[in-house]
Amino acid sequence: MNTTRRHLLRSGGLGAAAVAAGALATVPAQAAEPAGSTKDDQGGAPAAGRPAATSAATVADLLAAPSASLRAGAVAVVAGYHAPGDGGGMTVRWDAASTLAPDGGLVLRPDDRPAHGRWRRVHDGVLDFRGFGLFDAGTPADDALDAMVGDPSVHRVEAHTDLLFRRRHTYHRSRITLDFGGHTVHTGGIERNTHDNPFGAVLFFQGTVTGDTVTHVLPAGVIELTDAFPVPDSGAFEVGQWWAVQSDEVAGGGSDERELQKMVEVTEIIDGTHIRVDYLNGWPLAAGRTLTWRRVEPVVGARVEHLVFLGAGQDTGAVDDEYTGSHPVAYEYAVDCDVSRIQATGTFWPVIMRRWCTRYRTLQCGLKNPPTVMYGGAGYLTQQIYCLYGHVADCTSSNVRHLNDLTASAYCQVVNCHGDGDDEGGNPFTTHGQYEHDLLFDGNSGLMDIANSGAQWGNSAKRITVRNHVCSWFTANTLITDLTLENVKVIPRPTFDPDGTLVINADGAQLRGCTGAFFAVAQRSARSSRPTTVTDCVFDLPKASVLVQTPVTAPVHFVRTTFTGLDGNVLRGSGPVHFTDCRLTGSAKGAPLSVGAAEVTVDGGSLTDTGIALSAVRDQRISVGGGVRLAGTNAAGALLSRDTGTGATVVWELADLRSEAADADTAHVRVTDGTNRYSAVGARFTGGRLALAAAAFGGSSALLHTACTEDQVTREGLPADGKRVSATSGNLIL
């Protein structure tokens, strides 16, 4: 018997305690055997001089025993909390001098309530709620949670049953994991939150902002993608310290418009006035701007995982739900704080709220049916503000405002996440427009918009890449620079956006392999040095939609892209438009493309039952060649034409094209007035007519039509050859 007991005490195993509970309960308290003694092995009485060891079947039995005879350091093994083997067993040690308040699990006071003396839990840093007598959600677990997290020697807290929390807890400690084992966390009757407080979570881990602050005006510009920053005195910084750094607001911009807001670690003291940090700045800062550095002591490695969370709230509308609603996790000033496998229903504020966080993962989480998708900041799965190096993966949402929101964040990834139930306009994927940069979205599905929260934050983003995305609405037409879309499929959905909208900003945007219906190119910024290109895409445009909007001045290049459904569509911007090996298809009764670009080039490809009508709202140049094929007809009866009644000069450059009119009334080219400089060399026209009116080639106009083949083509109104007109020589007329 003594050998069994001694082995159990040395191992400290709670599982062993449960198995041996029956035997231990019968062993009277005895002094432990001195080191080196063999009496115990021989069955003799243990020697005096060591603390006593005892056992108890339950915590109640342990506490019912008189405490007066307990010796300092005595050890007891308890087989269960309420019953032997119920999972709440523990090993405890008698601390004769302790006056700590009992907490039901780490500190226990005998029933005879001595002023001094407490049973103290002996553990290896891993605890669970059963060790506090909590086996269901019938009793609040808040005190137990505070006790376990408040013990710095605890590094892991586990739940093996459902739990109830009614308080909002704020912790400042690091290196702890809360694993709820897949059980349900209830929050009915939780204390009221404060106004507009998404950090009033059940679990809020918050770093500490120290009093160390450095504010200075930049003596020179800070270039983009640098990790070396000027400071007044690098002696105020140390390698390994964390600082929250932000710039002042953009002059003339929004009230919260800043290019720089990140929590960074000092990695090197370069010299007396420069430090290096763990961040490549995404936006340049001009001389004269102000930077403010605040030293923080972040929470590190505080992780929450594996729970089902049921949000509270009175469901009486957003005004009251912000106070009565609940959500599980929030972080501020945190590093390496991961969250995984939270499945939430009915939360008001974001399920996982982060601000000033660096290096983290959010994995396999989900949200369903928040009480509102209309109240700003509410109904999110995860919101991340001023964050770096985040990875969000394998998450889902249903009927939410946002699955993922990245605000003023950089170098983050969102992978294999899927949002449904977004018919109310709660787009699952968004960025705020507060100068986000270098973000990757890969393999996701659900509505998406980028940098679209309003001028207050700047409406800006840079180097956003979206790959393999499926949705019915995608807008990225604010101040978004160097957007990259690969295999993005926008499929019209009658319950939300029957047009299947995809809109981009012509500031270095590049699309490859994308599909959509309503596609539009807008322009609100001109920061990029790379071209805007649309390659290997397919768009079925709605009737009369604007393909290139009025503000577009940047060149837009379409390559091997297919446009169908063309009928009166408009390219209104003044910037050059280039079609290379594209296929454009309309209908015999549809209107041609109306093009206002200063330059339009069609190089290869085909135009079928559509055409180009130059708006002539400005001087224009059109080049058509590269073996392009024009065929069919349209409602205007002309495959290439210009609007009448304008004084603009249009330069026509036609070469190496095949134009096949559907009927005798369709004109290959129709030019009836205005100033025109027309050249057609080496073109082939079949059927239909050439309508080049003499009124369009007077004054400074010019016409050269040579080396062309005209097969059963009717010439209509061509002027006679002269000093500035040559249309009869060198052509093959069949």
SULHU-V367894 format. One record per residue. N is the residue number from 0. D_LAST is the distance of its C-alpha to the last C-alpha in Angstrom with 2 decimals. Layout:
N_D_LAST ; N_D_LAST
//
This chain:
0_116.82 ; 1_117.14 ; 2_114.79 ; 3_112.12 ; 4_112.58 ; 5_112.49 ; 6_109.27 ; 7_107.66 ; 8_108.73 ; 9_107.51 ; 10_104.06 ; 11_103.75 ; 12_101.40 ; 13_101.09 ; 14_99.96 ; 15_103.13 ; 16_105.13 ; 17_103.84 ; 18_104.65 ; 19_108.12 ; 20_108.90 ; 21_111.50 ; 22_113.46 ; 23_113.18 ; 24_114.44 ; 25_117.76 ; 26_118.35 ; 27_120.70 ; 28_119.95 ; 29_121.24 ; 30_121.17 ; 31_118.52 ; 32_119.73 ; 33_120.21 ; 34_118.07 ; 35_119.61 ; 36_121.91 ; 37_122.08 ; 38_124.18 ; 39_121.22 ; 40_120.01 ; 41_123.48 ; 42_123.64 ; 43_126.08 ; 44_126.02 ; 45_123.56 ; 46_125.10 ; 47_125.29 ; 48_123.50 ; 49_119.85 ; 50_118.15 ; 51_118.45 ; 52_115.64 ; 53_115.31 ; 54_112.88 ; 55_112.09 ; 56_110.25 ; 57_108.56 ; 58_108.27 ; 59_110.75 ; 60_113.24 ; 61_112.82 ; 62_113.44 ; 63_116.37 ; 64_118.33 ; 65_120.86 ; 66_119.69 ; 67_123.07 ; 68_123.51 ; 69_120.05 ; 70_120.05 ; 71_117.49 ; 72_114.57 ; 73_115.26 ; 74_112.21 ; 75_111.38 ; 76_108.76 ; 77_107.65 ; 78_106.17 ; 79_104.17 ; 80_103.84 ; 81_104.92 ; 82_105.49 ; 83_105.62 ; 84_102.21 ; 85_100.20 ; 86_98.19 ; 87_100.08 ; 88_102.60 ; 89_103.33 ; 90_105.63 ; 91_107.63 ; 92_110.11 ; 93_113.11 ; 94_112.95 ; 95_116.47 ; 96_115.79 ; 97_112.57 ; 98_112.51 ; 99_108.78 ; 100_107.74 ; 101_107.00 ; 102_103.40 ; 103_103.72 ; 104_102.02 ; 105_102.52 ; 106_105.88 ; 107_108.40 ; 108_111.82 ; 109_114.56 ; 110_115.85 ; 111_119.12 ; 112_117.06 ; 113_118.61 ; 114_118.09 ; 115_117.14 ; 116_115.46 ; 117_112.06 ; 118_110.32 ; 119_107.24 ; 120_104.24 ; 121_103.76 ; 122_100.08 ; 123_97.49 ; 124_95.06 ; 125_93.47 ; 126_94.68 ; 127_93.65 ; 128_94.51 ; 129_96.76 ; 130_99.15 ; 131_99.70 ; 132_100.34 ; 133_96.88 ; 134_95.56 ; 135_93.38 ; 136_91.88 ; 137_95.03 ; 138_96.45 ; 139_94.64 ; 140_93.98 ; 141_93.69 ; 142_97.06 ; 143_96.46 ; 144_93.06 ; 145_94.60 ; 146_97.41 ; 147_95.18 ; 148_92.59 ; 149_95.45 ; 150_97.03 ; 151_95.50 ; 152_96.45 ; 153_94.15 ; 154_90.67 ; 155_89.49 ; 156_90.14 ; 157_89.28 ; 158_89.24 ; 159_89.96 ; 160_90.09 ; 161_88.48 ; 162_89.69 ; 163_90.18 ; 164_89.79 ; 165_90.81 ; 166_90.66 ; 167_87.99 ; 168_88.92 ; 169_88.21 ; 170_88.82 ; 171_88.69 ; 172_89.33 ; 173_87.15 ; 174_86.72 ; 175_87.20 ; 176_85.26 ; 177_85.61 ; 178_84.57 ; 179_84.92 ; 180_84.29 ; 181_81.73 ; 182_84.28 ; 183_83.82 ; 184_84.84 ; 185_85.94 ; 186_86.39 ; 187_87.70 ; 188_90.04 ; 189_88.94 ; 190_90.26 ; 191_88.16 ; 192_85.64 ; 193_85.47 ; 194_82.77 ; 195_79.26 ; 196_80.46 ; 197_78.05 ; 198_80.57 ; 199_83.21 ; 200_82.43 ; 201_84.96 ; 202_84.49 ; 203_83.75 ; 204_84.02 ; 205_84.21 ; 206_84.73 ; 207_87.06 ; 208_86.08 ; 209_88.65 ; 210_89.81 ; 211_88.10 ; 212_85.43 ; 213_83.60 ; 214_81.57 ; 215_79.99 ; 216_77.29 ; 217_74.68 ; 218_75.29 ; 219_71.76 ; 220_68.58 ; 221_68.39 ; 222_65.13 ; 223_63.07 ; 224_63.92 ; 225_67.33 ; 226_70.52 ; 227_72.76 ; 228_74.09 ; 229_76.32 ; 230_79.71 ; 231_82.65 ; 232_85.00 ; 233_84.00 ; 234_87.69 ; 235_87.24 ; 236_85.04 ; 237_85.81 ; 238_83.63 ; 239_83.36 ; 240_83.79 ; 241_81.35 ; 242_80.22 ; 243_78.16 ; 244_76.12 ; 245_74.07 ; 246_72.52 ; 247_73.12 ; 248_70.63 ; 249_67.39 ; 250_68.00 ; 251_66.50 ; 252_65.51 ; 253_66.87 ; 254_70.56 ; 255_70.11 ; 256_67.23 ; 257_68.22 ; 258_66.23 ; 259_69.17 ; 260_71.57 ; 261_72.58 ; 262_75.73 ; 263_75.80 ; 264_78.21 ; 265_79.42 ; 266_78.66 ; 267_79.74 ; 268_81.65 ; 269_79.54 ; 270_81.81 ; 271_83.97 ; 272_81.16 ; 273_78.48 ; 274_78.36 ; 275_75.86 ; 276_75.06 ; 277_73.27 ; 278_70.14 ; 279_67.04 ; 280_66.50 ; 281_63.14 ; 282_62.90 ; 283_63.91 ; 284_66.90 ; 285_67.35 ; 286_70.54 ; 287_72.91 ; 288_72.21 ; 289_75.29 ; 290_75.89 ; 291_78.70 ; 292_80.07 ; 293_82.47 ; 294_84.18 ; 295_84.23 ; 296_85.92 ; 297_83.41 ; 298_84.09 ; 299_83.02 ; 300_82.28 ; 301_83.24 ; 302_81.30 ; 303_81.06 ; 304_79.80 ; 305_79.60 ; 306_80.56 ; 307_79.59 ; 308_80.03 ; 309_80.61 ; 310_80.18 ; 311_82.83 ; 312_82.52 ; 313_83.33 ; 314_79.74 ; 315_80.41 ; 316_77.48 ; 317_76.51 ; 318_79.28 ; 319_82.03 ; 320_80.14 ; 321_79.87 ; 322_83.69 ; 323_84.32 ; 324_81.31 ; 325_81.58 ; 326_79.46 ; 327_80.49 ; 328_79.65 ; 329_79.13 ; 330_79.22 ; 331_79.58 ; 332_80.02 ; 333_79.62 ; 334_78.53 ; 335_77.72 ; 336_78.45 ; 337_76.47 ; 338_76.17 ; 339_75.19 ; 340_75.17 ; 341_76.03 ; 342_74.87 ; 343_75.58 ; 344_75.45 ; 345_76.00 ; 346_76.51 ; 347_76.18 ; 348_75.59 ; 349_73.49 ; 350_74.80 ; 351_74.64 ; 352_74.91 ; 353_74.61 ; 354_75.00 ; 355_75.54 ; 356_75.09 ; 357_73.98 ; 358_73.22 ; 359_73.32 ; 360_71.83 ; 361_71.37 ; 362_70.78 ; 363_70.52 ; 364_71.46 ; 365_70.42 ; 366_70.93 ; 367_70.72 ; 368_71.20 ; 369_72.65 ; 370_74.23 ; 371_71.52 ; 372_68.02 ; 373_68.12 ; 374_71.00 ; 375_69.98 ; 376_71.13 ; 377_72.11 ; 378_70.68 ; 379_69.45 ; 380_69.88 ; 381_70.06 ; 382_69.82 ; 383_69.97 ; 384_70.68 ; 385_70.92 ; 386_70.57 ; 387_69.61 ; 388_68.70 ; 389_68.72 ; 390_67.34 ; 391_66.80 ; 392_65.86 ; 393_65.87 ; 394_66.75 ; 395_65.88 ; 396_66.20 ; 397_66.05 ; 398_65.90 ; 399_66.65 ; 400_65.64 ; 401_64.74 ; 402_65.13 ; 403_64.84 ; 404_65.08 ; 405_65.03 ; 406_66.21 ; 407_66.52 ; 408_66.37 ; 409_64.79 ; 410_64.12 ; 411_64.45 ; 412_62.69 ; 413_62.17 ; 414_61.36 ; 415_60.97 ; 416_62.14 ; 417_61.09 ; 418_61.57 ; 419_61.18 ; 420_62.27 ; 421_60.52 ; 422_59.30 ; 423_61.72 ; 424_59.86 ; 425_62.27 ; 426_59.74 ; 427_61.34 ; 428_59.93 ; 429_60.25 ; 430_61.27 ; 431_63.06 ; 432_61.20 ; 433_64.29 ; 434_62.61 ; 435_62.18 ; 436_60.55 ; 437_59.67 ; 438_59.77 ; 439_58.24 ; 440_57.52 ; 441_56.63 ; 442_56.27 ; 443_57.37 ; 444_56.43 ; 445_56.94 ; 446_55.87 ; 447_55.70 ; 448_55.74 ; 449_56.53 ; 450_58.46 ; 451_58.45 ; 452_62.10 ; 453_62.01 ; 454_62.51 ; 455_66.22 ; 456_65.47 ; 457_62.44 ; 458_59.44 ; 459_58.76 ; 460_58.05 ; 461_56.63 ; 462_55.31 ; 463_55.32 ; 464_53.72 ; 465_53.01 ; 466_52.01 ; 467_51.54 ; 468_52.40 ; 469_51.82 ; 470_52.30 ; 471_50.93 ; 472_51.23 ; 473_51.05 ; 474_51.37 ; 475_51.63 ; 476_50.56 ; 477_53.67 ; 478_54.56 ; 479_53.58 ; 480_52.67 ; 481_51.04 ; 482_50.69 ; 483_49.42 ; 484_48.29 ; 485_47.58 ; 486_46.80 ; 487_47.93 ; 488_47.06 ; 489_47.36 ; 490_47.31 ; 491_47.59 ; 492_50.93 ; 493_51.60 ; 494_55.27 ; 495_54.65 ; 496_51.14 ; 497_48.48 ; 498_45.84 ; 499_46.72 ; 500_46.97 ; 501_46.38 ; 502_46.70 ; 503_47.04 ; 504_47.96 ; 505_45.44 ; 506_48.13 ; 507_47.38 ; 508_46.61 ; 509_44.92 ; 510_43.84 ; 511_42.97 ; 512_42.32 ; 513_43.29 ; 514_42.34 ; 515_42.92 ; 516_41.71 ; 517_42.51 ; 518_41.86 ; 519_42.41 ; 520_42.78 ; 521_45.58 ; 522_47.33 ; 523_50.99 ; 524_51.82 ; 525_50.45 ; 526_52.94 ; 527_50.82 ; 528_49.39 ; 529_47.00 ; 530_43.53 ; 531_42.82 ; 532_40.51 ; 533_39.48 ; 534_38.50 ; 535_37.69 ; 536_38.68 ; 537_37.65 ; 538_38.05 ; 539_37.54 ; 540_37.72 ; 541_39.32 ; 542_37.47 ; 543_37.48 ; 544_39.58 ; 545_39.71 ; 546_38.46 ; 547_39.41 ; 548_42.33 ; 549_42.99 ; 550_45.53 ; 551_43.29 ; 552_42.89 ; 553_42.75 ; 554_39.52 ; 555_38.52 ; 556_36.46 ; 557_35.04 ; 558_34.36 ; 559_33.03 ; 560_34.21 ; 561_33.04 ; 562_33.11 ; 563_32.96 ; 564_33.82 ; 565_32.09 ; 566_32.51 ; 567_33.20 ; 568_34.71 ; 569_35.66 ; 570_35.78 ; 571_38.14 ; 572_39.80 ; 573_39.05 ; 574_39.11 ; 575_36.03 ; 576_34.25 ; 577_32.37 ; 578_30.52 ; 579_30.17 ; 580_28.62 ; 581_29.58 ; 582_28.39 ; 583_28.40 ; 584_28.19 ; 585_28.86 ; 586_28.27 ; 587_25.86 ; 588_28.74 ; 589_29.94 ; 590_29.70 ; 591_27.96 ; 592_30.09 ; 593_31.82 ; 594_32.23 ; 595_34.81 ; 596_34.96 ; 597_35.01 ; 598_32.62 ; 599_30.37 ; 600_28.56 ; 601_26.35 ; 602_26.18 ; 603_24.73 ; 604_25.40 ; 605_23.65 ; 606_23.73 ; 607_23.44 ; 608_24.04 ; 609_25.38 ; 610_24.35 ; 611_26.05 ; 612_27.40 ; 613_29.25 ; 614_32.56 ; 615_32.84 ; 616_36.61 ; 617_36.70 ; 618_34.52 ; 619_31.94 ; 620_29.58 ; 621_26.84 ; 622_25.25 ; 623_22.64 ; 624_21.65 ; 625_23.17 ; 626_20.51 ; 627_21.13 ; 628_19.23 ; 629_18.96 ; 630_18.60 ; 631_19.81 ; 632_21.24 ; 633_24.66 ; 634_27.06 ; 635_25.80 ; 636_22.22 ; 637_20.98 ; 638_20.64 ; 639_21.62 ; 640_23.72 ; 641_27.02 ; 642_29.96 ; 643_30.52 ; 644_33.64 ; 645_34.53 ; 646_35.07 ; 647_34.11 ; 648_31.79 ; 649_28.93 ; 650_27.28 ; 651_23.82 ; 652_22.93 ; 653_19.67 ; 654_18.77 ; 655_17.96 ; 656_17.04 ; 657_14.88 ; 658_14.60 ; 659_13.99 ; 660_15.04 ; 661_17.31 ; 662_16.51 ; 663_14.84 ; 664_17.82 ; 665_17.76 ; 666_16.90 ; 667_15.87 ; 668_18.03 ; 669_20.36 ; 670_22.66 ; 671_24.62 ; 672_27.82 ; 673_30.09 ; 674_29.80 ; 675_26.74 ; 676_25.75 ; 677_22.19 ; 678_20.46 ; 679_17.17 ; 680_16.69 ; 681_14.82 ; 682_13.68 ; 683_10.92 ; 684_10.09 ; 685_9.26 ; 686_10.16 ; 687_12.82 ; 688_13.02 ; 689_14.03 ; 690_17.49 ; 691_18.93 ; 692_21.70 ; 693_23.28 ; 694_26.62 ; 695_25.77 ; 696_25.26 ; 697_28.35 ; 698_31.48 ; 699_31.32 ; 700_27.86 ; 701_25.04 ; 702_21.25 ; 703_19.22 ; 704_15.53 ; 705_14.34 ; 706_13.05 ; 707_10.79 ; 708_7.50 ; 709_5.94 ; 710_4.57 ; 711_5.91 ; 712_8.06 ; 713_10.65 ; 714_12.29 ; 715_15.96 ; 716_18.66 ; 717_17.42 ; 718_20.18 ; 719_20.01 ; 720_20.14 ; 721_23.75 ; 722_26.37 ; 723_25.40 ; 724_21.73 ; 725_18.79 ; 726_15.32 ; 727_13.37 ; 728_14.07 ; 729_12.98 ; 730_9.66 ; 731_6.41 ; 732_3.80 ; 733_0.00
//
